[in-house]
Amino acid sequence: MPLSPEQFHDHALTVTDSERRLPLARMTMWEISPFEQDGLRVTPLRPPVLPEPDRHGEDPADCGSCRNRDQGIWLNERWRLTRVGGVGVPLVLMLHPRDHYDLEDLPDELAAELGLLTTRIARHVQALPHITRSHVYRFGDGAAHLHVWFFARPQGQAQMWGSWLVVWDDLLPEYPADIADADAVTVAQALADSHGGHLPVRNSPAAV
């Protein structure tokens, strides 16, 4: 029988210290970790919060993504692609359905197109000459409107491999916006060529 939220919390507490701190993750021993273990500690484990608070945009009337449904660096009838600003890696893009859906209620037609779009966006990001890999993430804890992240890992930065990339992104100084804008337009044009859709007439890849 599955553990209840309280039972899961109690189970986790069996390996914490007197301050309810879990041991350091095995990932902190990886050579790609941005942190040294010496002096690093885990925040105290907090009890479960029930019921969970609403995410942003649970009500479509209050959804920022719905309000911005016509904005992006690339659009078709069903999807839009935006560039996220203020990041440390060379390029971060976000794909949103223009109508209010989350992943689990995405109609089959849009789910099939999501697969194609994910493949094509990742392909076009990786075609940039200074990018080695395109990482793809979907979390869904902060906002109810589906948004899929594409993080570009810079070429040669082997220390930024894998799941630590989003942490490195938060630590790095902001990448030059003019370069990111130009790369975003390159990806958007390649997506229009491979998938259809269009770039806005007055293309402004400014950050979301």
C-alpha positions in Angstrom: 0.0 0.0 0.0 1.4 3.4 -0.9 2.8 5.6 1.9 0.6 8.5 2.9 2.2 12.0 2.9 2.8 11.7 6.6 4.2 8.2 6.4 6.5 9.3 3.6 7.8 12.2 5.7 8.3 9.9 8.7 10.2 7.5 6.5 12.5 10.2 5.3 13.1 11.3 8.9 14.6 7.9 9.7 17.9 9.0 8.1 18.0 12.6 9.2 20.2 14.1 11.9 18.9 15.9 15.1 18.0 19.0 13.0 16.0 17.0 10.5 18.7 17.3 7.8 19.1 14.6 5.3 22.6 13.4 4.4 24.2 15.0 1.3 23.1 13.7 -2.0 25.3 11.3 -3.9 25.2 13.8 -6.7 27.4 16.2 -4.6 30.2 13.7 -5.0 30.0 13.9 -8.8 32.8 15.8 -10.5 30.2 17.9 -12.2 28.7 19.1 -8.9 29.0 22.9 -8.6 29.5 22.6 -4.8 32.2 21.1 -2.7 30.9 18.8 0.1 33.0 20.5 2.8 30.7 23.0 4.5 27.6 22.0 2.4 24.5 20.9 4.2 20.9 20.0 3.5 18.1 22.3 4.6 16.0 20.8 7.4 13.2 18.6 6.2 9.8 20.3 6.6 6.5 18.5 7.3 4.1 17.9 4.4 1.7 20.7 3.4 -1.9 19.5 2.8 -3.8 20.4 0.9 -1.1 21.6 -1.5 -1.4 25.3 -2.5 -2.7 26.1 -6.0 -0.2 26.6 -8.7 -0.1 29.8 -10.7 -2.8 29.8 -13.4 -5.0 27.0 -12.1 -7.9 29.2 -13.2 -7.3 30.1 -16.8 -8.7 33.6 -16.1 -5.6 34.2 -13.9 -3.1 32.5 -16.2 -0.2 34.6 -17.4 0.6 32.2 -20.2 -2.9 32.5 -21.5 -2.7 36.3 -21.4 0.5 36.1 -23.5 -0.8 33.5 -25.9 0.1 35.7 -28.9 3.6 36.4 -27.8 6.7 34.5 -28.7 9.7 34.1 -31.0 7.8 31.5 -33.0 4.1 30.6 -33.2 1.6 28.4 -35.0 -2.1 27.9 -34.3 -1.5 25.7 -31.3 1.9 26.5 -29.8 4.3 29.3 -29.1 8.0 29.4 -28.3 9.6 32.0 -26.1 13.1 32.9 -25.0 13.7 33.1 -21.2 15.9 36.0 -20.2 18.3 36.6 -17.3 19.9 33.2 -17.6 23.6 32.1 -17.4 23.7 29.4 -20.1 23.7 30.6 -23.8 20.0 30.0 -24.5 16.9 28.9 -22.6 13.7 28.5 -24.5 10.2 27.6 -23.3 7.4 25.9 -25.4 3.8 26.5 -24.4 0.4 25.4 -25.8 -1.5 28.6 -26.7 -4.7 27.2 -25.1 -4.9 26.3 -21.4 -3.6 22.7 -21.1 -1.3 20.9 -18.7 0.6 17.7 -19.8 -1.9 15.2 -18.5 -4.9 16.8 -20.2 -3.2 17.6 -23.5 -5.4 16.3 -26.4 -3.8 13.5 -28.4 -3.3 15.7 -31.5 -1.3 18.2 -29.4 0.5 15.5 -27.6 1.7 14.1 -30.9 2.8 17.5 -32.1 4.6 18.1 -28.8 6.8 15.1 -29.5 7.7 16.5 -33.0 8.3 20.0 -31.6 10.4 18.7 -28.8 12.6 16.8 -31.2 12.9 19.6 -33.7 13.6 22.4 -31.2 16.3 20.3 -29.5 17.8 19.5 -32.9 17.8 23.2 -33.9 19.3 24.3 -30.6 22.1 21.7 -30.9 22.8 22.9 -34.4 24.1 26.2 -33.0 27.9 26.0 -33.4 28.7 26.8 -29.8 26.1 24.4 -28.3 26.8 20.7 -27.6 23.5 19.5 -26.0 19.9 20.6 -25.6 18.4 19.6 -22.2 14.6 19.2 -22.0 12.7 19.6 -18.8 9.1 19.6 -17.7 8.4 20.2 -14.0 4.9 21.6 -13.6 4.9 22.4 -9.9 4.9 26.2 -10.2 2.4 26.8 -13.0 -0.7 24.9 -14.2 -0.2 25.9 -17.9 2.1 23.4 -19.6 5.6 24.8 -20.3 8.6 22.7 -21.5 12.1 24.1 -21.0 15.0 23.8 -23.4 18.4 24.5 -21.9 21.4 24.8 -24.2 24.7 23.4 -22.7 27.6 25.4 -24.0 30.3 23.6 -26.0 33.3 22.3 -24.1 31.8 22.9 -20.6 31.9 19.2 -19.5 31.6 20.3 -15.9 28.0 21.3 -16.7 26.9 17.9 -17.8 23.6 16.4 -16.8 21.1 17.4 -14.1 23.3 20.0 -12.5 23.1 22.2 -15.6 20.1 24.1 -14.2 22.0 24.9 -11.0 25.1 26.0 -13.0 22.7 28.3 -15.0 21.6 30.0 -11.8 25.2 30.5 -10.6 26.7 31.8 -13.9 26.7 35.5 -14.8 24.0 36.5 -17.3 24.8 35.5 -20.8 24.9 38.5 -23.3 21.3 39.1 -24.3 22.1 40.2 -27.9 23.8 36.9 -28.6 21.0 35.0 -27.1 18.5 37.0 -29.1 20.3 36.2 -32.4 20.5 32.5 -31.5 16.8 32.5 -30.6 15.9 33.9 -34.0 18.1 31.3 -35.7 16.2 28.5 -33.8 12.8 30.0 -34.5 13.5 30.3 -38.2 14.8 26.8 -38.4 11.6 25.6 -36.6 9.4 27.6 -39.0 11.3 25.9 -41.9 11.0 22.4 -40.5 7.6 22.5 -38.8 5.7 25.4 -40.3 4.3 28.3 -38.2 5.9 31.7 -38.3 8.0 34.3 -36.6 6.2 37.5 -35.5 6.3 40.2 -38.2 8.2 42.4 -35.8 10.2 39.7 -34.2 11.3 40.7 -30.7 12.8 37.7 -28.9 12.8 39.5 -25.6 12.6 37.4 -22.5 9.5 36.1 -20.9 
